[in-house]
Amino acid sequence: MTTRHFLSLMDLSRDELKQLLKRGIELKKMQHAGEIFEPLKNKVMAMIFDKSSTRTRVSFETGMAQFGGHAVFLSPRDTQLGRGEPIEDTARVISSMVDGIMVRTFSHSSLETLAEYSKVPVINGLTDFVHPCQLLADMQCYIEHRQTIEGRTVTYIGDGNNMCHSYINAARQLDFKLNIACPKGYEPDAELVKLAGDCVEITHDTVAATENSDLIVTDVWASMGQEEEQRIREQAFAGFQVNEALMKHADKDALFMHCLPAHRGEEVSAGVIDGAQSVVWDEAENRLHAQKALMEFLMA
Protein backbone atom coordinates (compact mmCIF):
# COMPACT_ATOMS: atom_id res chain seq x y z
CA MET A 1 0.00 0.00 0.00
CA THR A 2 1.31 3.48 -0.89
CA THR A 3 2.40 5.54 2.11
CA ARG A 4 0.27 8.67 2.48
CA HIS A 5 1.80 11.92 3.69
CA PHE A 6 0.25 15.19 4.87
CA LEU A 7 2.53 17.98 3.69
CA SER A 8 -0.29 20.36 2.72
CA LEU A 9 -4.10 20.39 2.61
CA MET A 10 -3.83 19.49 -1.08
CA ASP A 11 -2.57 16.00 -0.15
CA LEU A 12 -6.15 15.10 0.78
CA SER A 13 -9.12 14.88 -1.55
CA ARG A 14 -11.98 17.25 -0.81
CA ASP A 15 -14.07 14.37 0.57
CA GLU A 16 -11.19 13.11 2.72
CA LEU A 17 -10.70 16.56 4.19
CA LYS A 18 -14.38 16.94 5.02
CA GLN A 19 -14.45 13.48 6.61
CA LEU A 20 -11.32 14.31 8.61
CA LEU A 21 -12.93 17.46 10.02
CA LYS A 22 -16.06 15.49 10.92
CA ARG A 23 -13.92 12.84 12.61
CA GLY A 24 -12.05 15.50 14.61
CA ILE A 25 -15.37 16.68 16.05
CA GLU A 26 -16.31 13.08 16.93
CA LEU A 27 -12.96 12.42 18.63
CA LYS A 28 -13.30 15.65 20.62
CA LYS A 29 -16.68 14.55 21.98
CA MET A 30 -15.27 11.12 22.85
CA GLN A 31 -12.30 12.63 24.70
CA HIS A 32 -14.50 15.11 26.59
CA ALA A 33 -16.75 12.21 27.61
CA GLY A 34 -13.74 10.35 29.04
CA GLU A 35 -13.96 7.54 26.49
CA ILE A 36 -10.78 5.49 26.09
CA PHE A 37 -9.95 4.94 22.42
CA GLU A 38 -6.51 3.59 21.47
CA PRO A 39 -6.22 2.92 17.73
CA LEU A 40 -2.45 3.58 17.82
CA LYS A 41 -1.63 1.32 20.76
CA ASN A 42 2.11 0.54 20.87
CA LYS A 43 2.78 2.74 17.83
CA VAL A 44 5.50 5.39 17.91
CA MET A 45 5.71 8.80 16.28
CA ALA A 46 9.01 10.65 15.88
CA MET A 47 8.59 14.41 16.27
CA ILE A 48 11.41 16.37 14.63
CA PHE A 49 11.54 20.02 15.71
CA ASP A 50 13.83 22.52 13.98
CA LYS A 51 11.51 25.28 15.23
CA SER A 52 10.38 25.56 18.84
CA SER A 53 6.69 25.21 19.61
CA THR A 54 4.10 25.08 22.38
CA ARG A 55 0.88 23.93 20.71
CA THR A 56 2.42 21.63 18.12
CA ARG A 57 4.47 19.63 20.59
CA VAL A 58 1.81 19.40 23.29
CA SER A 59 -0.99 18.49 20.86
CA PHE A 60 0.89 15.74 19.01
CA GLU A 61 2.45 14.28 22.15
CA THR A 62 -0.88 14.29 24.01
CA GLY A 63 -2.71 12.89 20.99
CA MET A 64 -0.33 9.94 20.71
CA ALA A 65 -0.64 9.26 24.45
CA GLN A 66 -4.45 9.38 24.32
CA PHE A 67 -4.37 7.01 21.34
CA GLY A 68 -2.27 4.50 23.32
CA GLY A 69 0.96 5.27 21.46
CA HIS A 70 4.16 7.12 22.21
CA ALA A 71 5.86 10.22 20.81
CA VAL A 72 9.63 10.76 20.67
CA PHE A 73 10.74 14.41 20.74
CA LEU A 74 13.82 15.21 18.64
CA SER A 75 15.41 18.65 18.49
CA PRO A 76 18.44 19.52 16.29
CA ARG A 77 20.60 18.68 19.34
CA ASP A 78 19.09 15.19 19.47
CA THR A 79 19.65 14.07 15.86
CA GLN A 80 22.47 13.73 13.39
CA LEU A 81 20.63 16.26 11.20
CA GLY A 82 22.17 18.87 13.47
CA ARG A 83 25.62 17.55 12.53
CA GLY A 84 25.04 17.52 8.81
CA GLU A 85 23.62 14.05 8.11
CA PRO A 86 21.72 14.12 4.79
CA ILE A 87 17.95 14.30 5.17
CA GLU A 88 17.61 11.24 2.93
CA ASP A 89 19.70 9.13 5.34
CA THR A 90 17.83 10.38 8.40
CA ALA A 91 14.50 9.58 6.72
CA ARG A 92 15.55 6.03 5.84
CA VAL A 93 16.79 5.28 9.35
CA ILE A 94 14.05 6.90 11.45
CA SER A 95 11.23 5.55 9.27
CA SER A 96 12.57 2.01 9.72
CA MET A 97 11.96 2.30 13.47
CA VAL A 98 8.77 4.33 13.92
CA ASP A 99 5.20 4.35 12.58
CA GLY A 100 4.97 8.04 11.69
CA ILE A 101 7.04 11.21 11.58
CA MET A 102 5.92 14.75 12.38
CA VAL A 103 8.26 17.54 11.27
CA ARG A 104 8.28 21.23 12.21
CA THR A 105 10.97 22.95 10.20
CA PHE A 106 11.90 25.97 8.09
CA SER A 107 12.35 24.69 4.52
CA HIS A 108 9.36 23.06 2.83
CA SER A 109 11.67 21.37 0.31
CA SER A 110 13.49 19.63 3.21
CA LEU A 111 10.14 18.27 4.39
CA GLU A 112 9.37 17.01 0.88
CA THR A 113 12.75 15.27 0.70
CA LEU A 114 12.18 13.59 4.05
CA ALA A 115 8.75 12.37 2.92
CA GLU A 116 10.19 11.07 -0.36
CA TYR A 117 12.63 8.78 1.49
CA SER A 118 10.36 7.83 4.41
CA LYS A 119 8.64 4.44 4.62
CA VAL A 120 6.03 5.83 7.02
CA PRO A 121 3.58 8.77 6.91
CA VAL A 122 5.14 12.22 7.31
CA ILE A 123 3.07 15.07 8.77
CA ASN A 124 3.84 18.74 8.28
CA GLY A 125 3.82 20.35 11.73
CA LEU A 126 4.74 23.67 10.05
CA THR A 127 7.13 24.91 7.39
CA ASP A 128 7.85 28.42 6.18
CA PHE A 129 5.49 27.72 3.25
CA VAL A 130 2.36 26.18 4.83
CA HIS A 131 0.87 25.22 8.21
CA PRO A 132 -1.85 22.70 7.28
CA CYS A 133 -2.46 21.23 10.76
CA GLN A 134 -3.50 24.66 12.01
CA LEU A 135 -6.07 24.86 9.22
CA LEU A 136 -7.55 21.53 10.26
CA ALA A 137 -8.06 23.03 13.72
CA ASP A 138 -9.42 26.31 12.34
CA MET A 139 -11.89 24.70 9.95
CA GLN A 140 -13.07 22.25 12.62
CA CYS A 141 -13.62 25.20 14.95
CA TYR A 142 -15.66 27.17 12.41
CA ILE A 143 -17.82 24.13 11.59
CA GLU A 144 -18.46 23.52 15.31
CA HIS A 145 -19.68 27.10 15.76
CA ARG A 146 -21.37 27.75 12.40
CA GLN A 147 -22.10 24.27 10.87
CA THR A 148 -20.38 24.88 7.52
CA ILE A 149 -17.63 27.01 5.98
CA GLU A 150 -18.82 26.35 2.43
CA GLY A 151 -20.05 29.49 0.68
CA ARG A 152 -18.87 31.77 3.50
CA THR A 153 -16.48 34.71 3.24
CA VAL A 154 -13.21 34.58 5.18
CA THR A 155 -10.87 37.54 5.61
CA TYR A 156 -7.18 37.04 6.33
CA ILE A 157 -5.38 40.20 7.45
CA GLY A 158 -1.60 40.39 7.65
CA ASP A 159 1.49 38.83 6.17
CA GLY A 160 1.24 36.57 3.10
CA ASN A 161 2.96 33.83 5.11
CA ASN A 162 2.48 30.11 5.76
CA MET A 163 -0.88 30.71 7.48
CA CYS A 164 -2.08 32.81 4.56
CA HIS A 165 -0.94 30.12 2.10
CA SER A 166 -2.80 27.47 4.08
CA TYR A 167 -5.98 29.54 4.03
CA ILE A 168 -5.63 29.79 0.24
CA ASN A 169 -5.47 25.98 0.03
CA ALA A 170 -8.43 25.67 2.41
CA ALA A 171 -10.50 28.03 0.24
CA ARG A 172 -9.76 25.83 -2.78
CA GLN A 173 -10.69 22.64 -0.94
CA LEU A 174 -13.72 23.80 1.04
CA ASP A 175 -15.34 26.29 -1.36
CA PHE A 176 -15.24 29.55 0.55
CA LYS A 177 -14.32 33.06 -0.60
CA LEU A 178 -11.02 34.34 0.82
CA ASN A 179 -10.18 38.04 1.01
CA ILE A 180 -6.54 38.75 1.83
CA ALA A 181 -5.56 42.21 3.08
CA CYS A 182 -1.81 42.69 3.29
CA PRO A 183 0.69 45.57 2.96
CA LYS A 184 2.34 46.05 -0.42
CA GLY A 185 5.39 43.84 -0.68
CA TYR A 186 3.98 41.24 1.73
CA GLU A 187 1.62 39.42 -0.66
CA PRO A 188 1.30 35.61 -0.62
CA ASP A 189 2.99 33.32 -3.17
CA ALA A 190 1.83 34.38 -6.64
CA GLU A 191 1.67 30.83 -8.04
CA LEU A 192 -0.51 29.65 -5.16
CA VAL A 193 -2.85 32.60 -5.68
CA LYS A 194 -3.04 31.82 -9.40
CA LEU A 195 -3.98 28.19 -8.70
CA ALA A 196 -6.78 29.36 -6.39
CA GLY A 197 -8.46 31.38 -9.14
CA ASP A 198 -11.63 33.31 -8.32
CA CYS A 199 -11.93 32.10 -4.72
CA VAL A 200 -9.09 34.39 -3.57
CA GLU A 201 -8.90 38.18 -3.79
CA ILE A 202 -5.95 40.29 -2.62
CA THR A 203 -6.29 43.89 -1.48
CA HIS A 204 -4.36 46.42 0.60
CA ASP A 205 -7.59 47.78 2.11
CA THR A 206 -8.52 46.13 5.41
CA VAL A 207 -12.03 47.65 5.53
CA ALA A 208 -12.93 46.50 2.01
CA ALA A 209 -11.60 43.02 2.78
CA THR A 210 -13.59 42.78 6.03
CA GLU A 211 -16.96 44.03 4.76
CA ASN A 212 -19.68 41.46 5.66
CA SER A 213 -17.09 38.73 6.25
CA ASP A 214 -18.04 35.65 8.30
CA LEU A 215 -14.58 34.93 9.72
CA ILE A 216 -11.67 37.28 10.42
CA VAL A 217 -8.21 35.75 10.81
CA THR A 218 -4.82 37.26 11.53
CA ASP A 219 -1.29 36.21 12.51
CA VAL A 220 1.80 37.84 14.01
CA TRP A 221 3.55 40.48 11.91
CA ALA A 222 6.97 38.85 12.31
CA SER A 223 7.04 35.04 12.28
CA MET A 224 9.72 32.84 13.80
CA GLY A 225 13.02 33.58 12.09
CA GLN A 226 11.96 37.13 11.15
CA GLU A 227 12.70 38.79 14.49
CA GLU A 228 15.37 41.04 12.93
CA GLU A 229 12.67 42.52 10.70
CA GLN A 230 10.37 43.36 13.64
CA ARG A 231 10.81 47.15 13.52
CA ILE A 232 10.47 47.33 9.71
CA ARG A 233 7.39 45.14 9.83
CA GLU A 234 5.80 47.19 12.60
CA GLN A 235 5.91 50.19 10.26
CA ALA A 236 4.65 48.25 7.22
CA PHE A 237 1.76 46.63 9.11
CA ALA A 238 0.75 49.66 11.21
CA GLY A 239 -2.66 49.94 9.50
CA PHE A 240 -3.36 46.20 9.56
CA GLN A 241 -4.45 45.62 13.15
CA VAL A 242 -7.68 43.70 13.76
CA ASN A 243 -9.49 45.85 16.30
CA GLU A 244 -13.03 46.61 17.41
CA ALA A 245 -13.51 49.29 14.73
CA LEU A 246 -12.52 46.89 11.96
CA MET A 247 -14.67 44.05 13.31
CA LYS A 248 -17.75 46.31 12.99
CA HIS A 249 -17.41 46.01 9.21
CA ALA A 250 -17.70 42.20 9.38
CA ASP A 251 -20.98 40.30 9.61
CA LYS A 252 -22.61 40.68 13.03
CA ASP A 253 -22.14 36.93 13.63
CA ALA A 254 -18.52 36.90 12.42
CA LEU A 255 -15.93 34.95 14.37
CA PHE A 256 -12.31 35.88 15.04
CA MET A 257 -9.38 33.43 14.92
CA HIS A 258 -5.63 33.63 15.53
CA CYS A 259 -3.23 30.67 15.40
CA LEU A 260 -1.28 32.00 18.45
CA PRO A 261 0.98 33.13 19.98
CA ALA A 262 -0.64 36.57 19.73
CA HIS A 263 0.79 40.01 20.41
CA ARG A 264 -2.02 42.12 21.83
CA GLY A 265 -1.67 45.69 20.67
CA GLU A 266 0.10 44.70 17.45
CA GLU A 267 -1.78 42.49 14.96
CA VAL A 268 -4.87 42.30 17.20
CA SER A 269 -6.34 44.41 19.97
CA ALA A 270 -6.96 42.87 23.40
CA GLY A 271 -10.64 43.75 23.02
CA VAL A 272 -10.99 41.54 19.96
CA ILE A 273 -8.95 38.49 20.97
CA ASP A 274 -10.49 38.45 24.45
CA GLY A 275 -13.94 39.48 23.21
CA ALA A 276 -17.20 37.67 22.51
CA GLN A 277 -16.49 36.99 18.82
CA SER A 278 -13.13 35.35 19.49
CA VAL A 279 -12.94 31.56 19.36
CA VAL A 280 -9.14 31.32 19.64
CA TRP A 281 -9.20 29.00 22.67
CA ASP A 282 -11.53 26.49 20.98
CA GLU A 283 -9.36 26.86 17.88
CA ALA A 284 -6.19 26.14 19.88
CA GLU A 285 -7.68 23.10 21.63
CA ASN A 286 -8.72 21.71 18.26
CA ARG A 287 -5.08 21.23 17.32
CA LEU A 288 -5.29 18.13 19.55
CA HIS A 289 -8.52 16.72 18.15
CA ALA A 290 -7.96 17.53 14.47
CA GLN A 291 -4.46 16.05 14.56
CA LYS A 292 -5.76 12.92 16.28
CA ALA A 293 -8.15 12.49 13.35
CA LEU A 294 -5.20 12.98 10.99
CA MET A 295 -2.97 10.48 12.82
CA GLU A 296 -5.79 7.92 12.87
CA PHE A 297 -6.30 8.44 9.12
CA LEU A 298 -2.59 8.04 8.28
CA MET A 299 -1.33 5.61 10.90
CA ALA A 300 -4.12 3.42 12.28
N, C-alpha and C positions, 0 to 999 in steps of 0.2 A: 504494500500500500504506500502511496506517495506521502511523504511527510509534509504536513501543512504548517506554514509559518504565518505569523501575524506581524508584518512589518508596517502595514498601513491599513486603513479601513477598506482600501480597494482590494485587499487580499481575500475578502469575503464577498459572496454574492449578496445582492440586495435582500433576498429571502433569508439567507444565513444571518445577516446582520440583524434583521428584525426579530428573528427567533432568539438570537443571543440576548438582545435587550429584554425580551419577554422572560427568558430564563433567568436573567439577573434579578428581575423583580420577584420571581418565584423563590429563588435562593435566599433573597433578603427576608422574605416572609418566613421561610423555614428557619433561618438563623435567629430571627427575632423571637420565634416561638420556642426556641431551645431544642429544635430537632437535630439529632446527630445524623450527619450524612457524609460518608467517607469514600467517595468514588476514586480517590487517589491514594488509598491506603498503601503505605510502604513505598510510594513513589517519591522521587527526589527532583527538586528543581534547583539548578545553579543560577544565582542572581549575580550578574557581573555589573558592577557600578564604576563607571569612569566619572560620573557626576554624582555629587551627594544628593540625598533626598530624604524627606520625611514620609510623605504619603505613599510613594512608590514602594519603598522598602517595607513599611509596616503593613500595607495592604496585601502585597504578595506573600510575605512571610506568614501573616495571620491566615490568609486564604488557604495556603498549603497546610497549615496546622489544623484548621477546621475541616479540611478535606481528608485528614488522616495521613498526610504526607509530611515531607520535611523540605525546608529551604536552606541552601548553603549560600551565605553572603561572601562575595569576593570583591574586594577593592583592588585598585592597581598594585597596592602593596602585597596583596595575597596571591597574585598570579604571575606567571612568566611573561604575560603581555606587558607588564610594567618594566620588564628587562629586555624587551625587544623581540620576544618570540612571535613569529608570523601568526596572524589571525587564523589562517588556514590550519596550522598545526594545533593551535589551542582548540579550535572547533572540533577537529577530529578526535582529540583526546577527551575533552570534557563530555562530548556527546556520546562517547562510548561507555560513560559511567553513570549518566543521569538520564532522566526521562523528559526533561524540558529545560530550556535556557531562557532566562529573561535578561535583557541587556538594556542598560541606561548609559548612553554614550554621546559623544559629540557628533562624529561623522556618520551620516546615514549609509555611505558606501561601505564603511567598516562593518556595519550591521548586516548589510546585504552579503558581504563576503563570508561572514560567520555563518549566516543561514545557508549559504550555498554549500558549505563543507560540513554542516551539522547533520547527524543522523536523526536528530530529535527536533520537535517543534521549537522555534525561536520566536520569542515575543518581544516586541519593541516597547520598552519601558520609557522611552523618550530618546529622540535624536534631535539635532539642530534643525532637521527638516520637518518632522511630524511628531505628534504626541497622540497616537490613536487610542490608547487606553483611557486617557482623560475624556475623549469624546464618547466612549462607551458609557462612562459615568454620567457625563452631561446629558446625553440623549435619554438615558434611563431616567434621570431626574426629571427632565421635562415631561416625559410620557407619564410618570407617576403623578405629576401635578396637573397636567393638561390633556391627558389621554393620547394625543398624537402630535407629532411635529410636522407631519405631512401637510403641505399647503400653507404653513405658517411663514412669517417673516422674522428672520433672525438678524440682529445687528451686531457686528464685531467691531469694536473700537480700539485702535491701538496699532502696535507694530505688526507688520506682515510676516510674522514669525511662525514657529512650528505649530502653535495653537491655531493661528489664522489658517495655515495650510490644512490642518486637520478639519476645521470647520468647512473649508471648501470641499474636501472629500465627502464630508457628512452631507452637505447640501446635494451633492451629486447622487449619493446613495439613497437618501431619505426624502428627496423631493420637497425641499423647502427653499425659499428665497433667501439669499444671504447678501446683506449690505455690509460692505467693509469701509470704514472711515479711518483713514490713516494719513499722517503727514506726508508731504511730497518727499520722495526719496526713501520711504519706508514701506513701499508697496510689497505685496506678496509675490511669490514666484510667478513670472509671466506665463510660463508654459502650463502651470497648474490652473491658472485662471482661464487660459484659452480652452483647456480640456473641459472646464466646468460650463462653458457656454453661457446661456441666458440666465442660469440660476444664480450667478454671482455678479454683483455690481460694485465697482470701486469708486469712492468719492473722497474728497478732503473736507467735506462738510458734515460735521457730527449731527447737526439738527436734521438735515435732510435724510441722513441715513437712519435716524432713530424714529422718524415720523411713523406712528401707528404700528411700530414693531411689537412682536409678541415676546421676544427674548432679547435682552441686552447682555453682551458678554465683553469682558475686557481682560487684559493681562498686564503684567508689570512692563514698565517702559524699557528697562534694561534687564535682559535675561542673563542666566548664569554664563559667565565667560565674557560678558559685555560691561563689566563693572567700570572699566576705564572710560567708557563712553557715557557714564551716568550724567555728567554735567551737560554735555552736548545734547543728549536725549531729553533731558528735562526742559531745555529750551525748545527743542523741536516739537515736543508733545504737550507743551503748556496749554493748548486749547483743546486737548483730547481727554479731559477728565470726565468720568461718568459721575454726575452729581444729581442732586434733587431737581435742579432746573432742567437738565437734559432728560431725565426720566419722565418728566411731564409731557414730553412730546411722543412718548411711546404709548401703546395701548394701555388702557386703565388696568387691565389684568396682566400686564407684562411682568415677566420674571427677570431677575438679575442673577448672573453667574460669573464666577471668577475661579480659575483653576488653583489659586493659592500657591505660594504665599502672596499676600496682598500688602501694598503700602498705602495705608489710609492717608489721604491728603495729596497723593500723587495721582495714580491712574483712576482711583475711585475715592469718593468722599466717605467718611465714616457713616454718615446718615443713610447712604445707599446700601453699603455692604452689611450694615447692622440693622437695616430697616425691614419693613413688612414684605417688600417684594423680593428680597434676597433669599435664595435657596442654596447658598454656598455650602452650608453645613451638610445638608442632604446630599448635595453634589459630591462633596469630599468623601462622605461615608460610602457612596456608591462606587468609589474606586475598588473597595473590597468586593462588593457583590458582583459588579460587572466583570471584574477580572476572574472571579471564581467561575462565572459562566464561561468565560474564554478558556480558562485552564481545563475545565471539564470537556469543552468542545474539542480542544487540541490533544489532550493528554489522557483522558479517561478510556 
